[in-house]
Amino acid sequence: MKRRIVALFFLLSLALVLTSCVQPSPPEVKYLNYTLGRLMADGLEVNFNFEVFNPNPIPLNVTNYSYKIYINEKELASASREGFSLAASAKSRVTILAFVRYDQLFGSVVSLLDRLSKGINTFDYRIEGEVNAGLLGLTVSTPIRAAGTIPIPKDVKITL
């Protein structure tokens, strides 16, 4: 009986030591680029591409990721998406799709013409968010960040 208690104590102590030593690393998120999708009469699609890397030697469960997209410092969209599994030391590509209406970019045709007359033919974007992942019952998070400018496509025709 005494040996069982000692063995049980030893196993519990060992489990406690092992789980306290294992601190999972959060996933690493790297902004890759943006690509323009379809150009339509009322707006355009923009794909923001990220790479998520699992630096851990065991699989990581990305439980969800959330983000906000800002265009010219105005919030365009926010969302939370379901996650995915990420194999040990593996990468996965995540694309955030945004549809940007021209009136969201410029407010009005007059504003657009004013910007173009001043030589401003780009719009600013910023993405902020977070990737949440779980490993061995622990939750780790890492930020999503990207910012830059996108040129106004030359295919956009203004008719009054």
C-alpha positions in Angstrom: 0.0 0.0 0.0 2.8 2.4 0.9 4.6 1.6 -2.4 1.4 2.5 -4.3 1.1 5.8 -2.6 4.8 6.6 -3.2 4.4 5.5 -6.9 1.2 7.6 -7.3 2.9 10.6 -5.7 5.9 10.2 -8.0 3.7 10.0 -11.1 1.7 13.0 -10.1 4.8 15.0 -9.4 6.4 13.9 -12.7 3.2 15.0 -14.6 3.2 18.3 -12.8 6.8 19.0 -13.6 6.4 18.0 -17.3 3.3 20.1 -17.8 4.9 23.1 -16.1 8.0 22.9 -18.3 6.0 22.7 -21.5 5.2 26.2 -22.5 3.9 26.2 -26.0 5.1 28.9 -28.3 2.4 31.0 -29.9 1.9 30.7 -33.7 3.9 33.1 -35.8 2.0 35.3 -38.2 3.7 36.9 -41.2 2.0 39.3 -43.6 2.9 38.2 -47.2 1.1 40.5 -49.6 -2.2 41.7 -51.0 -3.7 40.8 -54.3 -6.5 42.6 -56.1 -9.4 40.4 -57.0 -12.3 41.4 -59.2 -13.0 45.0 -60.2 -16.7 45.8 -60.2 -18.7 48.8 -60.9 -19.2 49.6 -57.2 -15.9 48.4 -55.8 -13.0 45.9 -55.8 -12.0 42.8 -53.9 -8.7 42.8 -52.0 -7.1 39.6 -50.7 -4.7 40.1 -47.7 -2.4 37.0 -47.5 -0.8 35.8 -44.3 1.3 32.9 -43.4 0.8 31.2 -40.0 3.7 29.0 -38.7 3.6 26.5 -35.8 7.0 26.6 -34.2 6.1 23.8 -31.8 7.3 20.2 -32.2 3.7 19.0 -31.8 0.5 19.9 -33.7 -1.2 23.2 -32.8 -5.0 23.8 -32.9 -5.7 27.3 -34.1 -9.1 27.8 -32.4 -10.0 31.0 -34.1 -8.7 34.2 -35.6 -10.2 37.7 -35.6 -9.4 40.9 -37.4 -10.4 44.4 -38.2 -9.7 46.0 -41.6 -9.3 49.8 -41.8 -9.3 51.7 -45.1 -8.1 55.3 -44.9 -8.4 55.0 -41.1 -12.1 54.0 -41.2 -13.1 50.6 -40.1 -14.3 48.7 -43.1 -14.9 45.2 -41.6 -14.4 43.1 -38.6 -14.8 39.3 -38.3 -13.9 36.3 -36.3 -13.3 33.1 -38.2 -13.0 29.4 -37.1 -9.6 28.1 -36.8 -7.8 25.1 -38.2 -5.2 22.4 -37.3 -1.6 23.1 -37.9 0.9 20.3 -38.0 4.1 20.4 -36.0 6.6 22.9 -37.5 4.3 23.5 -40.4 3.0 26.6 -42.2 -0.5 27.4 -43.5 -1.6 30.3 -45.7 -4.6 32.4 -44.5 -6.3 34.8 -46.9 -8.6 37.6 -45.6 -10.9 38.7 -48.3 -12.3 42.3 -48.2 -14.7 43.9 -50.6 -14.1 47.6 -50.7 -16.8 49.8 -52.2 -15.6 53.0 -53.9 -17.8 55.1 -51.7 -16.1 53.7 -48.6 -12.8 54.7 -50.1 -13.6 58.2 -51.1 -17.0 59.1 -49.7 -18.2 60.6 -52.9 -17.2 61.1 -56.6 -16.3 64.7 -55.7 -13.9 63.5 -53.0 -12.4 61.0 -55.5 -11.9 63.7 -58.1 -10.4 66.0 -55.5 -7.9 63.2 -54.4 -7.0 62.4 -58.0 -6.5 66.1 -58.8 -4.1 66.4 -55.9 -2.2 63.4 -57.3 -3.4 61.0 -54.5 -4.0 57.8 -56.4 -3.7 55.3 -53.5 -5.6 54.3 -50.4 -4.2 53.2 -47.0 -5.1 49.9 -45.4 -4.4 48.5 -41.9 -5.3 45.1 -40.5 -5.2 44.3 -36.8 -6.3 41.1 -35.1 -5.3 38.1 -33.2 -4.7 34.3 -33.8 -5.7 32.2 -30.8 -4.4 28.6 -30.5 -4.5 25.8 -28.0 -1.9 23.3 -27.1 -1.9 20.9 -24.1 -4.9 22.7 -22.6 -3.1 26.1 -22.7 -4.2 29.0 -24.9 -1.6 31.2 -26.6 -2.2 34.2 -28.8 -0.3 36.2 -31.3 -1.2 39.5 -33.1 -2.1 40.0 -36.7 -0.8 43.2 -38.1 -0.3 44.7 -41.6 -0.4 48.1 -43.1 0.4 49.8 -46.4 -1.1 51.5 -49.4 -2.9 50.1 -52.5 -2.9 52.0 -55.8 -6.3 52.8 -57.3 -6.6 50.5 -60.2 -6.2 52.2 -63.5 -9.2 50.3 -64.9 -11.5 52.3 -62.7 -13.4 54.7 -65.0 -15.3 57.6 -63.6 -18.4 58.7 -65.5 -20.7 61.5 -64.5 
